[in-house]
């Protein structure tokens, strides 16, 4: 079971922490993709960014699942 994370005494759901990390990671990946000109090949950039964010959060959740299971 995934528990809560304690941030300076404030308990927040682990999914909220993952969503915050996913936001930072997807922002960095979007900046990298924009710098190399990848968005010229993307039909709908906003939809692509949403899908990228969902994949990053899902990947972070899968990567950290051994850390949160008891």
DOFI-418387 format. One record per residue (C-alpha): residue number from 1; residue in one letter; chain; x, y, z. Coordinates in steps of 0.02 Angstrom, whole numbers. Layout:
N
@n: NUM, res: a, chain: A, east: X, north: Y, up: Z $
...
//
This chain:
70
@n: 1, res: x, chain: A, east: 0, north: 0, up: 0 $
@n: 2, res: x, chain: A, east: 64, north: 172, up: -44 $
@n: 3, res: x, chain: A, east: 71, north: 283, up: 108 $
@n: 4, res: x, chain: A, east: 97, north: 466, up: 139 $
@n: 5, res: x, chain: A, east: 256, north: 565, up: 128 $
@n: 6, res: x, chain: A, east: 306, north: 677, up: 273 $
@n: 7, res: x, chain: A, east: 373, north: 845, up: 217 $
@n: 8, res: x, chain: A, east: 427, north: 941, up: 372 $
@n: 9, res: x, chain: A, east: 284, north: 868, up: 473 $
@n: 10, res: x, chain: A, east: 153, north: 892, up: 338 $
@n: 11, res: x, chain: A, east: 85, north: 728, up: 272 $
@n: 12, res: x, chain: A, east: 46, north: 730, up: 86 $
@n: 13, res: x, chain: A, east: -10, north: 586, up: -25 $
@n: 14, res: x, chain: A, east: 132, north: 501, up: -117 $
@n: 15, res: x, chain: A, east: 42, north: 529, up: -283 $
@n: 16, res: x, chain: A, east: 49, north: 717, up: -254 $
@n: 17, res: x, chain: A, east: 237, north: 705, up: -233 $
@n: 18, res: x, chain: A, east: 251, north: 602, up: -392 $
@n: 19, res: x, chain: A, east: 143, north: 727, up: -488 $
@n: 20, res: x, chain: A, east: 257, north: 869, up: -432 $
@n: 21, res: x, chain: A, east: 412, north: 774, up: -485 $
@n: 22, res: x, chain: A, east: 327, north: 727, up: -648 $
@n: 23, res: x, chain: A, east: 290, north: 909, up: -683 $
@n: 24, res: x, chain: A, east: 473, north: 956, up: -661 $
@n: 25, res: x, chain: A, east: 535, north: 810, up: -767 $
@n: 26, res: x, chain: A, east: 410, north: 837, up: -907 $
@n: 27, res: x, chain: A, east: 452, north: 1023, up: -909 $
@n: 28, res: x, chain: A, east: 636, north: 981, up: -935 $
@n: 29, res: x, chain: A, east: 595, north: 854, up: -1071 $
@n: 30, res: x, chain: A, east: 480, north: 979, up: -1159 $
@n: 31, res: x, chain: A, east: 618, north: 1110, up: -1157 $
@n: 32, res: x, chain: A, east: 740, north: 984, up: -1231 $
@n: 33, res: x, chain: A, east: 618, north: 930, up: -1367 $
@n: 34, res: x, chain: A, east: 580, north: 1112, up: -1411 $
@n: 35, res: x, chain: A, east: 766, north: 1151, up: -1422 $
@n: 36, res: x, chain: A, east: 798, north: 1012, up: -1548 $
@n: 37, res: x, chain: A, east: 645, north: 1058, up: -1652 $
@n: 38, res: x, chain: A, east: 541, north: 904, up: -1615 $
@n: 39, res: x, chain: A, east: 378, north: 1001, up: -1605 $
@n: 40, res: x, chain: A, east: 382, north: 1034, up: -1792 $
@n: 41, res: x, chain: A, east: 330, north: 852, up: -1813 $
@n: 42, res: x, chain: A, east: 194, north: 852, up: -1679 $
@n: 43, res: x, chain: A, east: 15, north: 876, up: -1738 $
@n: 44, res: x, chain: A, east: -58, north: 942, up: -1574 $
@n: 45, res: x, chain: A, east: 76, north: 1004, up: -1453 $
@n: 46, res: x, chain: A, east: -40, north: 1026, up: -1303 $
@n: 47, res: x, chain: A, east: -106, north: 848, up: -1319 $
@n: 48, res: x, chain: A, east: 71, north: 783, up: -1339 $
@n: 49, res: x, chain: A, east: 125, north: 877, up: -1182 $
@n: 50, res: x, chain: A, east: -19, north: 802, up: -1083 $
@n: 51, res: x, chain: A, east: 25, north: 626, up: -1142 $
@n: 52, res: x, chain: A, east: 208, north: 656, up: -1102 $
@n: 53, res: x, chain: A, east: 162, north: 712, up: -926 $
@n: 54, res: x, chain: A, east: 53, north: 558, up: -900 $
@n: 55, res: x, chain: A, east: 192, north: 443, up: -959 $
@n: 56, res: x, chain: A, east: 320, north: 527, up: -848 $
@n: 57, res: x, chain: A, east: 209, north: 513, up: -693 $
@n: 58, res: x, chain: A, east: 170, north: 332, up: -735 $
@n: 59, res: x, chain: A, east: 355, north: 295, up: -757 $
@n: 60, res: x, chain: A, east: 398, north: 379, up: -592 $
@n: 61, res: x, chain: A, east: 262, north: 281, up: -504 $
@n: 62, res: x, chain: A, east: 327, north: 118, up: -576 $
@n: 63, res: x, chain: A, east: 506, north: 163, up: -532 $
@n: 64, res: x, chain: A, east: 466, north: 208, up: -353 $
@n: 65, res: x, chain: A, east: 343, north: 68, up: -316 $
@n: 66, res: x, chain: A, east: 476, north: -43, up: -233 $
@n: 67, res: x, chain: A, east: 519, north: 102, up: -117 $
@n: 68, res: x, chain: A, east: 341, north: 128, up: -56 $
@n: 69, res: x, chain: A, east: 285, north: -52, up: -34 $
@n: 70, res: x, chain: A, east: 301, north: -124, up: 140 $
//
